[in-house]
């Protein structure tokens, strides 16, 4: 249950058995990308053999209003959003980032792409002119292997509610893989996916759509041989009792529910995804190369 799925994605051919769109009456799409990403992590078949001499490429894009990301609009200050994270374990490799952004100078007077290693800034590019591409390259020495995060940062002018979009391509050498192993294969690549679209392009949706999707899972569990539900979403509200009730009902029908722990680690006073407080579901933060 997510933002939908790209039915034409090479890595998911033959894996999407059915779908339902709870956002609109339109055919299934994924204008956010997160649902396709999660589906590929679960069941991606992979079509490319990994070549340790060639980098992996990731294309990132987004189109947002400031209020899609943050609740406040009065202060004039910097705002940051993480858009990419990867574990770089190959020393002497290069991370190359080529980016652009479209924004109004009357609303935003500074836009940056910033690369962090273990929360420390190591490189960045300053988008001084909208719609122009800026690049930077970062070499990874032996002592700087680890988790790299890419953020967008912008300085919002006072009382403005800016609209902006960005495009960024990232070239990098990921974790060290077994030579010639197909590294885009999902962790359960014999699995079929029944895709439920319950959030929109900005990753937001209604509790009622989530509950309706859960009800559909129960109704169609036999026809589609549903054995588990993946909820890689969170909630902005404090009261999750209605969602917990329907999660419990799904589990009572012998369907495993897996919930994302969240993206904030241990930062802040309430970093944990509130949906993950359900005592009957399995909550996942991450796994390593040993399936732990």
N, C-alpha and C positions, 0 to 999 in steps of 0.2 A: 504494500500500500504506500503510494508515493506520488510523484509528479507525473506519472504515466510511463510510457516506454516508447522508444523509437523502434517501430516494428521492422524497419529496413536495416537495422544495424547488423553488420557482417557477423559480429560475435554472438548474435542471438537468433540466428536463423534456425528454425525448427524447434525453438525452445519456448515460444510464446503460444500457448495452447488456446487462450481465450483472454478477453479483457472487458472491463466495464469503466465508463467515464462518468464519474459522479459530479464533475465540475460543470459539464455542459452536455449538449446533445451531439457535439461534434465527434468525428472519428477519433480513435486513440492517437495522441501525439505526446511529445515530451518537450515542451518549450522551456523547461528549466534544466533538464539534463541529469538531475540527481537520481530519478527513478531508473533511467537507463544504466547509469553507473552502478547502482546497487544490484540491478538485475544481472549485470555482467560479472560483478564480484561473486554472485551466487552461482550463476549457471552459464557464464560465457564459454563458448566453445573454442574461441581462439582460431585465428587463421594465419597468424604470422609467427614464424620461427624466430626466436630471440637471437640476435647477432650481437655478441658482446663487444664488437668493434663499432657498432652504430648506436647512436643515442635513441632513446624513446622520445616521442613528441606528444605534447598535450596542448590542445587548443582550448582556451578559456574565454568565455564571453558573458556579459551580463548587461541588463538594461533596467535601471532602478530609479525610483524616487527616494529621496532621503528618508521619507517617513516609512518606506518599506523596510528599512534597516534599523532606524532609530526612532524613539518616541518623542524626543525633544527637537525643537527647531529654532528656538530663540538664540541660544549661545552661538557666538562666532568662535569656532575652534576646530581642531583637527579631529577627524573621525576615521577609524580604521576597520577594515573587514578582511578576514583571512579568506583567500580564494583557492589556495593549493597547498598541499603538504606532501612531502615524500622523504623516504629514508635513503640517503646517499652513502653507500659503503665502499664505493670504488674511488680510491685516492688518485690524484693527478688527473681527474676528469674535469670537464667543463660544464657548468650550468649556463645556458644562453637564454635570455629572455628578451623578446621583442614585443613591444606593447604600444597601444594607443588608447586614447579616451576622447569622448565627445561630451562637452559640457559648456555651459554659458559662463563667460568670465564675469558676468554681473552677479552670478550666484556662487561660483567656486573660483577662488583666486590661487589655488595650488592643488596639483594632483600628482601623486607619486605611486610607483610600484616599488615595494620594499621587500628585500630578501633577508630573512632571519635564519640564524643557526642557533638552535636551543635558546630562543628568545633574545638573542643578540643580533643587532643589525649588522649585516656584512656587505650589502651592496644595495643600490637603488637607482632608479631613473626618475627624473622630474619632467612631467609632461607640461612643458611651458606653452605649447600651442595645440589647441584641440585638433584632433584628426590627423596629427603627424605622428609617425612611428619613432620610438626611441628604444635603443637596445643597450643592454649591458651584459657582461660576461663575468662569471665568477669561477675561479680555479679552486678545486677542492684538494688541499694538501692532506697528508696523512693525519694531521692533528685536527682537521676540521670535518671529519666524517660524522654523520648524525642526521638528526631531523631538521630539514629545511622547510620553512614556511614562507609563502608568498602572500603579501598583503597589498591591497589598494588603500591609499590614504588620501583624503582630500580635506582642504580647509574651506569650510563653509562660511559665507558671509552672514552677518547678523540678520536674523528674522527671515532669511530666505529658505525656501523648500526646493532645493535643486533637483533637477532630473539629470541623469548622466548614464552613459553606456561605456563599456570598455571591451577591448579585444586584446588577448595576450597569447603568445605561443611560447611554450617552455620546452627547451631541448635539454635532456639530462640523461645521465647513466644511473639507473635505479640500483636497488640492492643487488648484490652479486648473485646471479642465478647459475644453475647448472647449465653447462654449455649445450646449446642447441635445444634447450627445453622451451616449450611453447608457454611463455610466461604470461600470456593474456587469458589463460584458462581459468574458469571460475572454480571456487573451492568445492562446489558440488555440481560439477558440469554434466551430470546425467539427469539433472533436475529439470522439470518443466515449470514454466512461470505462468500464473494467472494474474494479470496485471490489473490493479485497481487504481485509477487516477482520482486522488482525493485532495491534492493541493495544486495551486495554480503556478504560474510562471515565477512568481516571487517566493514560492515555497509556503504560502499561506492557504488555509482552508477552513472549513467549518467542522465543528465537532459532530454535527448532525450527519455530514457526509461520511465521516469515519465510522460512526455507529451504523449507518446504512450499509457500508461496505462490509463490516464485521457480520452483520445479519445475513448478507449475501454469501459470505464464506460458509456460515452454518448451513444455509439452505442448499448450497451447491457442493458441499464437502464430499458427498458420495459420487456425484456425476463427474467431478474433476479430480477425484482422489487427492483432496487437499490434506496435507499432513502438517503444514506449518504456515505461519503468517509472519512476515518480516515488517516491523514498524520502525523504520529509520527516520522518525519524525519526533518532534517535541511539541510542547504546548505552552502558550503564553499565559494561560490562566492558572489560578491557584487551585480551583476545585476540579479534580479529575475523577470524582466519584462515578459519574455516568460512564466515562470511558473505562474505568476499572471494572465496572459491573459487566460491560459487554466483553471485555477481555477475559474475565473469569468464565463467562458463558461459553465463549469459544473454546477455552481450555477444558471445560467440563464436557465438551463434545469431542474430546480426545485429539485436539489440534494444538500443536505446540505454538506458542507465541514468543517471538524473539524481538526484543526492544533495544534500540540504541541507547547507550549510556549518556551520550551527549558529546559535544566537541570542546568543552571548556576545562577538561581535566579536573584539577582541584582548585581552580581559581574562583574567587568570589565567595559570597556567603551561601549561595544555593546553586552550585555548578551542575548538580545532577539533573538529568531529564526526569521531570515529575512522573511521566508515564512509567519510568523504570522502577518506581517505588512499588509496583504491583508485586505481591509476594509469590504469585504462581507462575509468572513469566520468567524467561531467561533473559538476562540483561548482558549485553556485550559491549565492551569498550574497544577492543582490538584483538587480533590474533597475530602470532609470529609465524616464522617459517617452519615451526615444529607443531603447528596446529594447537598451540597452547593459548 
